Amino acid sequence: MSEVKIAHELPEPFQQRLQAIVPAKRLAACWASFSQVPATVFRVNTLKGAVESVCSELEAQGFLLAALSWKADAFRVPDEQRRALTESEAFATGRIYIQNPSSMVPPLVLNPQPGEEILDLAAAPGGKTLQMAAMMGNEGRIGAVEAVRGRFFRLRDNIARAGAENIQTYLKDGAGVWRQCPERFDRVLLDAPCSGEGLFQVHNERSFAYWSEKKISEMVRKQRRLLKSAIHCLKPGGELVYSTCTFAPEENEAVVSRALAKFAGALEVEEIELQLDAMEPGLEAWQNKTFDPALRRARRIIPDGVMEGFFVCKLRKVQTTL
């Protein structure tokens, strides 16, 4: 499918915005990704099986595994094997979790350690939560918060299937959690609800049917409240990762830049050590508004046919906010 046809199938205002956001050298690949079937990538759940044994089992069943160069327990299979993978015993028993590689980045950047207390403030469906539980070897504690009832029960089902024992789930609005848990957590992950632009697919009209600039504004209000809560929940000295699966600067750099101003002197933007080919620095400005210069340390993941669109920013809390 040509670039022109792809572009015309997506909302015109979105097209115009994307051309102003994505670097010109990456725009063609980004457009093309919207017409491609999402890559089938899974992570081995090391809480229930060793990487080598799970991969050997899958290869014996005919799956063609290609390892991700930057994550030792993650593998891609050909698109035509996706259905078979979802019907495999390894999937049914929770020994693998199908997850886009971009979604694996925020937990890697947060880097939770065994024994720590972690907050996942918008946790469903649980891919990142379970990844953190595996990184911690089931040691320590993860508080997983989800506000939407249906998504909450899906989160709980995924946790049970994966054998994660250090996760406690809470059905509540994350924006108010800080009142019960002020400055309690060593690390906080806020993978915020967003307009989902990084997940658009031209063959799935539902993926972009509700998109509008008004929708972006609605998301921003939620994101500001959640980020405020995340910051207050974090211990001084602790680290926070804010991420979304959207391109919109209003939901990304603008939300974090506002928090940096609101909590002046209490937060620092950290460098992200993980370097991927699909990454670009955060934006310096958008629509005549400039952002805190430190936002260049944030990273935008530009879709390339394997990675989906994401924004990731790592913050350190250097003093109390209460």
C-alpha positions in Angstrom: 0.0 0.0 0.0 1.4 3.4 -1.0 2.2 6.2 1.5 -0.4 8.4 -0.1 -3.2 5.9 0.4 -2.1 5.2 4.0 -2.0 8.9 4.8 -5.5 9.5 3.3 -7.0 6.7 5.4 -6.0 8.4 8.7 -7.7 11.7 9.9 -6.3 14.7 8.1 -5.6 16.7 11.3 -3.6 13.8 12.6 -1.6 13.6 9.3 -0.7 17.3 9.6 0.3 17.0 13.3 2.4 13.9 12.7 4.4 15.6 9.9 5.3 18.3 12.4 6.3 15.8 15.1 8.2 13.0 13.4 11.6 13.7 11.9 11.5 13.8 8.1 14.0 10.9 7.8 11.6 8.7 9.8 8.2 9.8 8.3 8.0 7.2 5.5 8.7 4.3 7.7 6.3 5.6 10.3 3.5 6.0 7.8 4.1 2.6 6.4 3.9 1.0 9.9 0.2 2.1 10.2 -0.7 -0.3 7.3 1.3 -3.3 8.6 0.2 -6.1 10.9 1.7 -5.5 14.3 4.8 -7.5 14.9 4.3 -10.7 17.0 6.7 -10.5 19.9 6.7 -12.3 23.2 8.6 -12.2 26.4 9.4 -15.3 28.3 8.0 -15.2 31.8 11.0 -16.2 33.9 8.8 -16.6 36.9 7.4 -19.8 35.3 10.2 -21.0 33.0 13.7 -20.6 31.9 14.3 -18.8 28.6 16.2 -21.7 27.0 13.7 -24.4 27.9 10.7 -22.3 26.8 12.4 -21.4 23.5 13.4 -25.0 22.9 9.9 -26.2 23.4 8.5 -23.6 21.0 11.1 -24.3 18.3 10.3 -28.0 18.6 6.7 -27.1 17.8 7.9 -25.3 14.6 8.0 -21.7 15.8 10.7 -19.6 14.1 12.2 -17.4 16.9 14.2 -14.2 16.3 15.7 -12.8 19.4 15.6 -9.0 20.1 19.1 -7.7 20.3 18.5 -5.5 23.3 16.3 -7.9 25.5 17.5 -11.4 26.1 14.2 -12.9 27.0 12.2 -11.4 24.1 11.6 -13.0 20.7 9.7 -12.3 17.5 7.9 -14.9 15.4 6.6 -14.5 11.8 3.2 -12.8 11.5 1.6 -16.0 10.2 2.5 -17.8 13.4 0.7 -15.4 15.7 -2.5 -17.4 16.0 -0.6 -20.6 16.7 1.4 -18.9 19.4 -1.8 -17.7 21.1 -3.0 -21.3 21.0 0.3 -22.8 22.4 0.6 -24.4 25.8 3.3 -21.9 26.7 0.9 -19.1 26.2 -2.0 -20.8 28.0 0.1 -21.6 31.1 1.5 -18.0 31.3 5.1 -19.0 30.4 5.1 -16.4 27.6 3.4 -13.0 27.3 2.8 -11.4 24.0 3.8 -7.8 24.1 5.0 -5.2 21.7 8.7 -4.4 22.2 8.0 -0.7 22.8 5.8 -1.7 25.8 8.8 -3.4 27.3 10.9 -0.2 27.4 9.3 1.6 30.4 10.0 -1.2 32.9 13.5 -1.5 31.6 14.1 2.2 32.1 12.5 2.1 35.6 14.7 -0.9 36.5 12.9 -2.1 39.6 15.1 -4.1 42.0 14.3 -7.2 44.1 13.0 -6.2 47.5 11.8 -2.7 46.5 8.3 -1.3 46.8 7.0 -0.4 43.4 3.8 1.4 42.3 2.2 0.8 38.9 -0.4 3.5 38.7 -2.4 2.5 35.6 -1.5 -1.2 35.4 -4.0 -3.0 33.2 -3.8 -5.2 31.2 -0.6 -6.0 33.1 2.2 -6.6 30.6 4.5 -4.1 32.2 3.5 -5.1 35.7 4.4 -8.7 35.1 7.6 -7.7 33.4 8.6 -5.8 36.6 7.6 -8.8 38.8 9.9 -11.0 36.7 12.7 -8.4 36.9 12.3 -8.5 40.7 12.2 -12.3 40.9 8.9 -12.1 42.8 10.8 -10.3 45.7 9.5 -7.1 47.1 6.1 -5.6 46.4 4.2 -4.1 43.4 1.1 -2.1 44.0 -0.9 -2.4 40.8 -3.7 0.2 40.4 -6.4 0.2 37.8 -9.6 2.4 37.6 -11.6 0.6 35.0 -13.5 -2.4 36.3 -13.3 -4.6 33.2 -9.6 -3.9 32.7 -9.0 -4.5 36.4 -10.3 -8.1 36.3 -8.3 -8.8 33.1 -5.2 -7.6 35.0 -5.9 -10.0 37.9 -6.4 -12.9 35.5 -3.1 -12.2 33.8 -1.3 -11.9 37.1 -2.7 -15.3 38.3 -1.8 -17.0 35.0 1.8 -15.6 35.2 2.5 -16.8 38.7 3.4 -13.3 40.0 3.2 -13.4 43.8 4.5 -10.0 44.7 1.7 -8.0 43.1 -1.3 -6.6 45.0 -4.1 -5.1 42.9 -6.4 -2.2 43.7 -9.5 -1.1 41.8 -9.4 2.6 42.2 -8.6 5.9 40.6 -4.9 6.4 40.6 -5.2 10.1 40.9 -6.1 9.8 44.6 -3.6 7.1 45.7 -1.1 9.6 47.0 -3.4 10.6 49.8 -3.2 7.0 51.2 0.4 6.4 50.3 2.4 9.6 50.4 6.1 9.3 49.6 6.0 5.5 50.1 7.4 3.9 46.9 11.0 3.4 45.8 9.9 3.6 42.1 6.7 4.5 40.3 5.6 3.5 36.8 2.9 5.7 35.2 2.0 4.3 31.8 -0.7 6.9 31.4 -4.1 6.5 29.6 -3.7 8.4 26.3 -5.1 9.0 22.8 -3.3 5.9 21.5 -1.9 7.4 18.3 1.1 5.1 18.4 -1.2 2.1 17.9 -3.2 3.3 14.9 -3.8 0.7 12.1 -5.4 1.7 8.9 -7.1 -1.7 8.6 -8.7 -1.3 12.1 -10.8 1.8 12.0 -11.7 1.4 15.7 -8.0 2.2 16.5 -8.5 5.8 15.4 -12.3 6.3 15.1 -12.5 8.3 18.3 -9.4 10.4 17.8 -9.7 14.2 17.9 -7.8 17.1 19.3 -10.6 17.3 21.9 -9.8 13.7 22.9 -6.2 14.7 23.4 -7.3 17.5 25.7 -9.5 15.1 27.7 -6.5 12.8 28.1 -4.2 15.6 29.3 -6.5 16.4 32.2 -6.3 12.8 33.4 -2.6 12.6 32.8 -1.9 15.7 34.9 -3.8 14.3 37.8 -2.2 10.9 37.6 1.3 12.4 37.3 0.7 14.6 40.3 -0.3 11.5 42.3 2.7 9.5 41.0 5.1 12.3 42.1 3.6 12.5 45.6 3.7 8.7 46.0 7.4 8.6 45.2 10.0 8.7 48.0 12.6 11.5 47.8 15.5 9.9 46.0 13.2 7.6 44.1 12.7 7.3 40.3 9.5 7.6 38.2 8.9 6.7 34.6 6.1 8.5 32.7 5.1 6.9 29.4 2.4 6.9 26.8 1.6 5.2 23.5 0.9 8.5 21.7 2.7 11.1 19.6 0.8 14.1 20.9 3.2 16.6 22.6 0.4 17.9 24.7 0.2 14.4 26.4 4.0 13.9 26.6 6.5 16.7 26.9 3.9 19.3 27.9 2.5 17.2 30.8 6.0 16.6 32.2 7.2 20.1 31.6 4.2 21.4 33.5 5.0 19.1 36.4 8.6 20.2 36.4 7.4 23.8 36.8 4.8 22.9 39.4 7.3 21.0 41.6 10.2 23.3 40.8 13.5 22.0 42.3 12.0 18.7 43.4 12.3 16.8 40.1 15.1 16.1 37.7 14.8 14.5 34.2 17.2 11.6 34.0 19.1 10.3 31.0 17.8 7.1 29.5 20.6 4.7 29.1 18.8 2.3 26.8 19.5 3.3 23.2 17.4 1.9 20.3 17.5 2.7 16.6 13.8 3.7 16.8 14.4 6.4 19.4 14.5 10.2 19.1 14.9 12.9 21.7 12.0 14.6 23.3 10.7 17.8 21.6 11.9 21.2 22.6 8.7 23.0 21.5 5.2 22.5 20.1 2.8 25.1 18.6 4.7 28.1 19.9 5.1 26.6 23.4 8.6 25.8 24.6 9.3 23.0 27.0 11.8 22.6 29.8 15.1 21.9 28.0 15.7 18.8 30.1 12.9 17.1 28.1 15.4 16.4 25.4 16.5 13.6 27.7 13.1 11.9 27.2 12.7 9.5 24.3 10.2 9.1 21.6 9.9 5.7 19.9 9.0 6.1 16.3 7.1 3.2 14.7 9.2 1.2 12.3 7.2 -2.0 11.6 8.3 -3.7 14.8 8.2 -1.0 17.5 5.0 0.9 18.2 4.9 4.6 18.9 5.8 5.5 22.5 7.0 8.3 24.7 9.2 7.6 27.8 10.6 10.0 30.3 12.5 9.1 33.5 12.3 11.5 36.5 14.2 11.5 39.8 12.6 13.1 42.9 15.4 15.0 44.7 13.3 16.5 47.5 9.9 16.1 49.2 6.8 17.4 47.4 4.5 17.4 50.5 
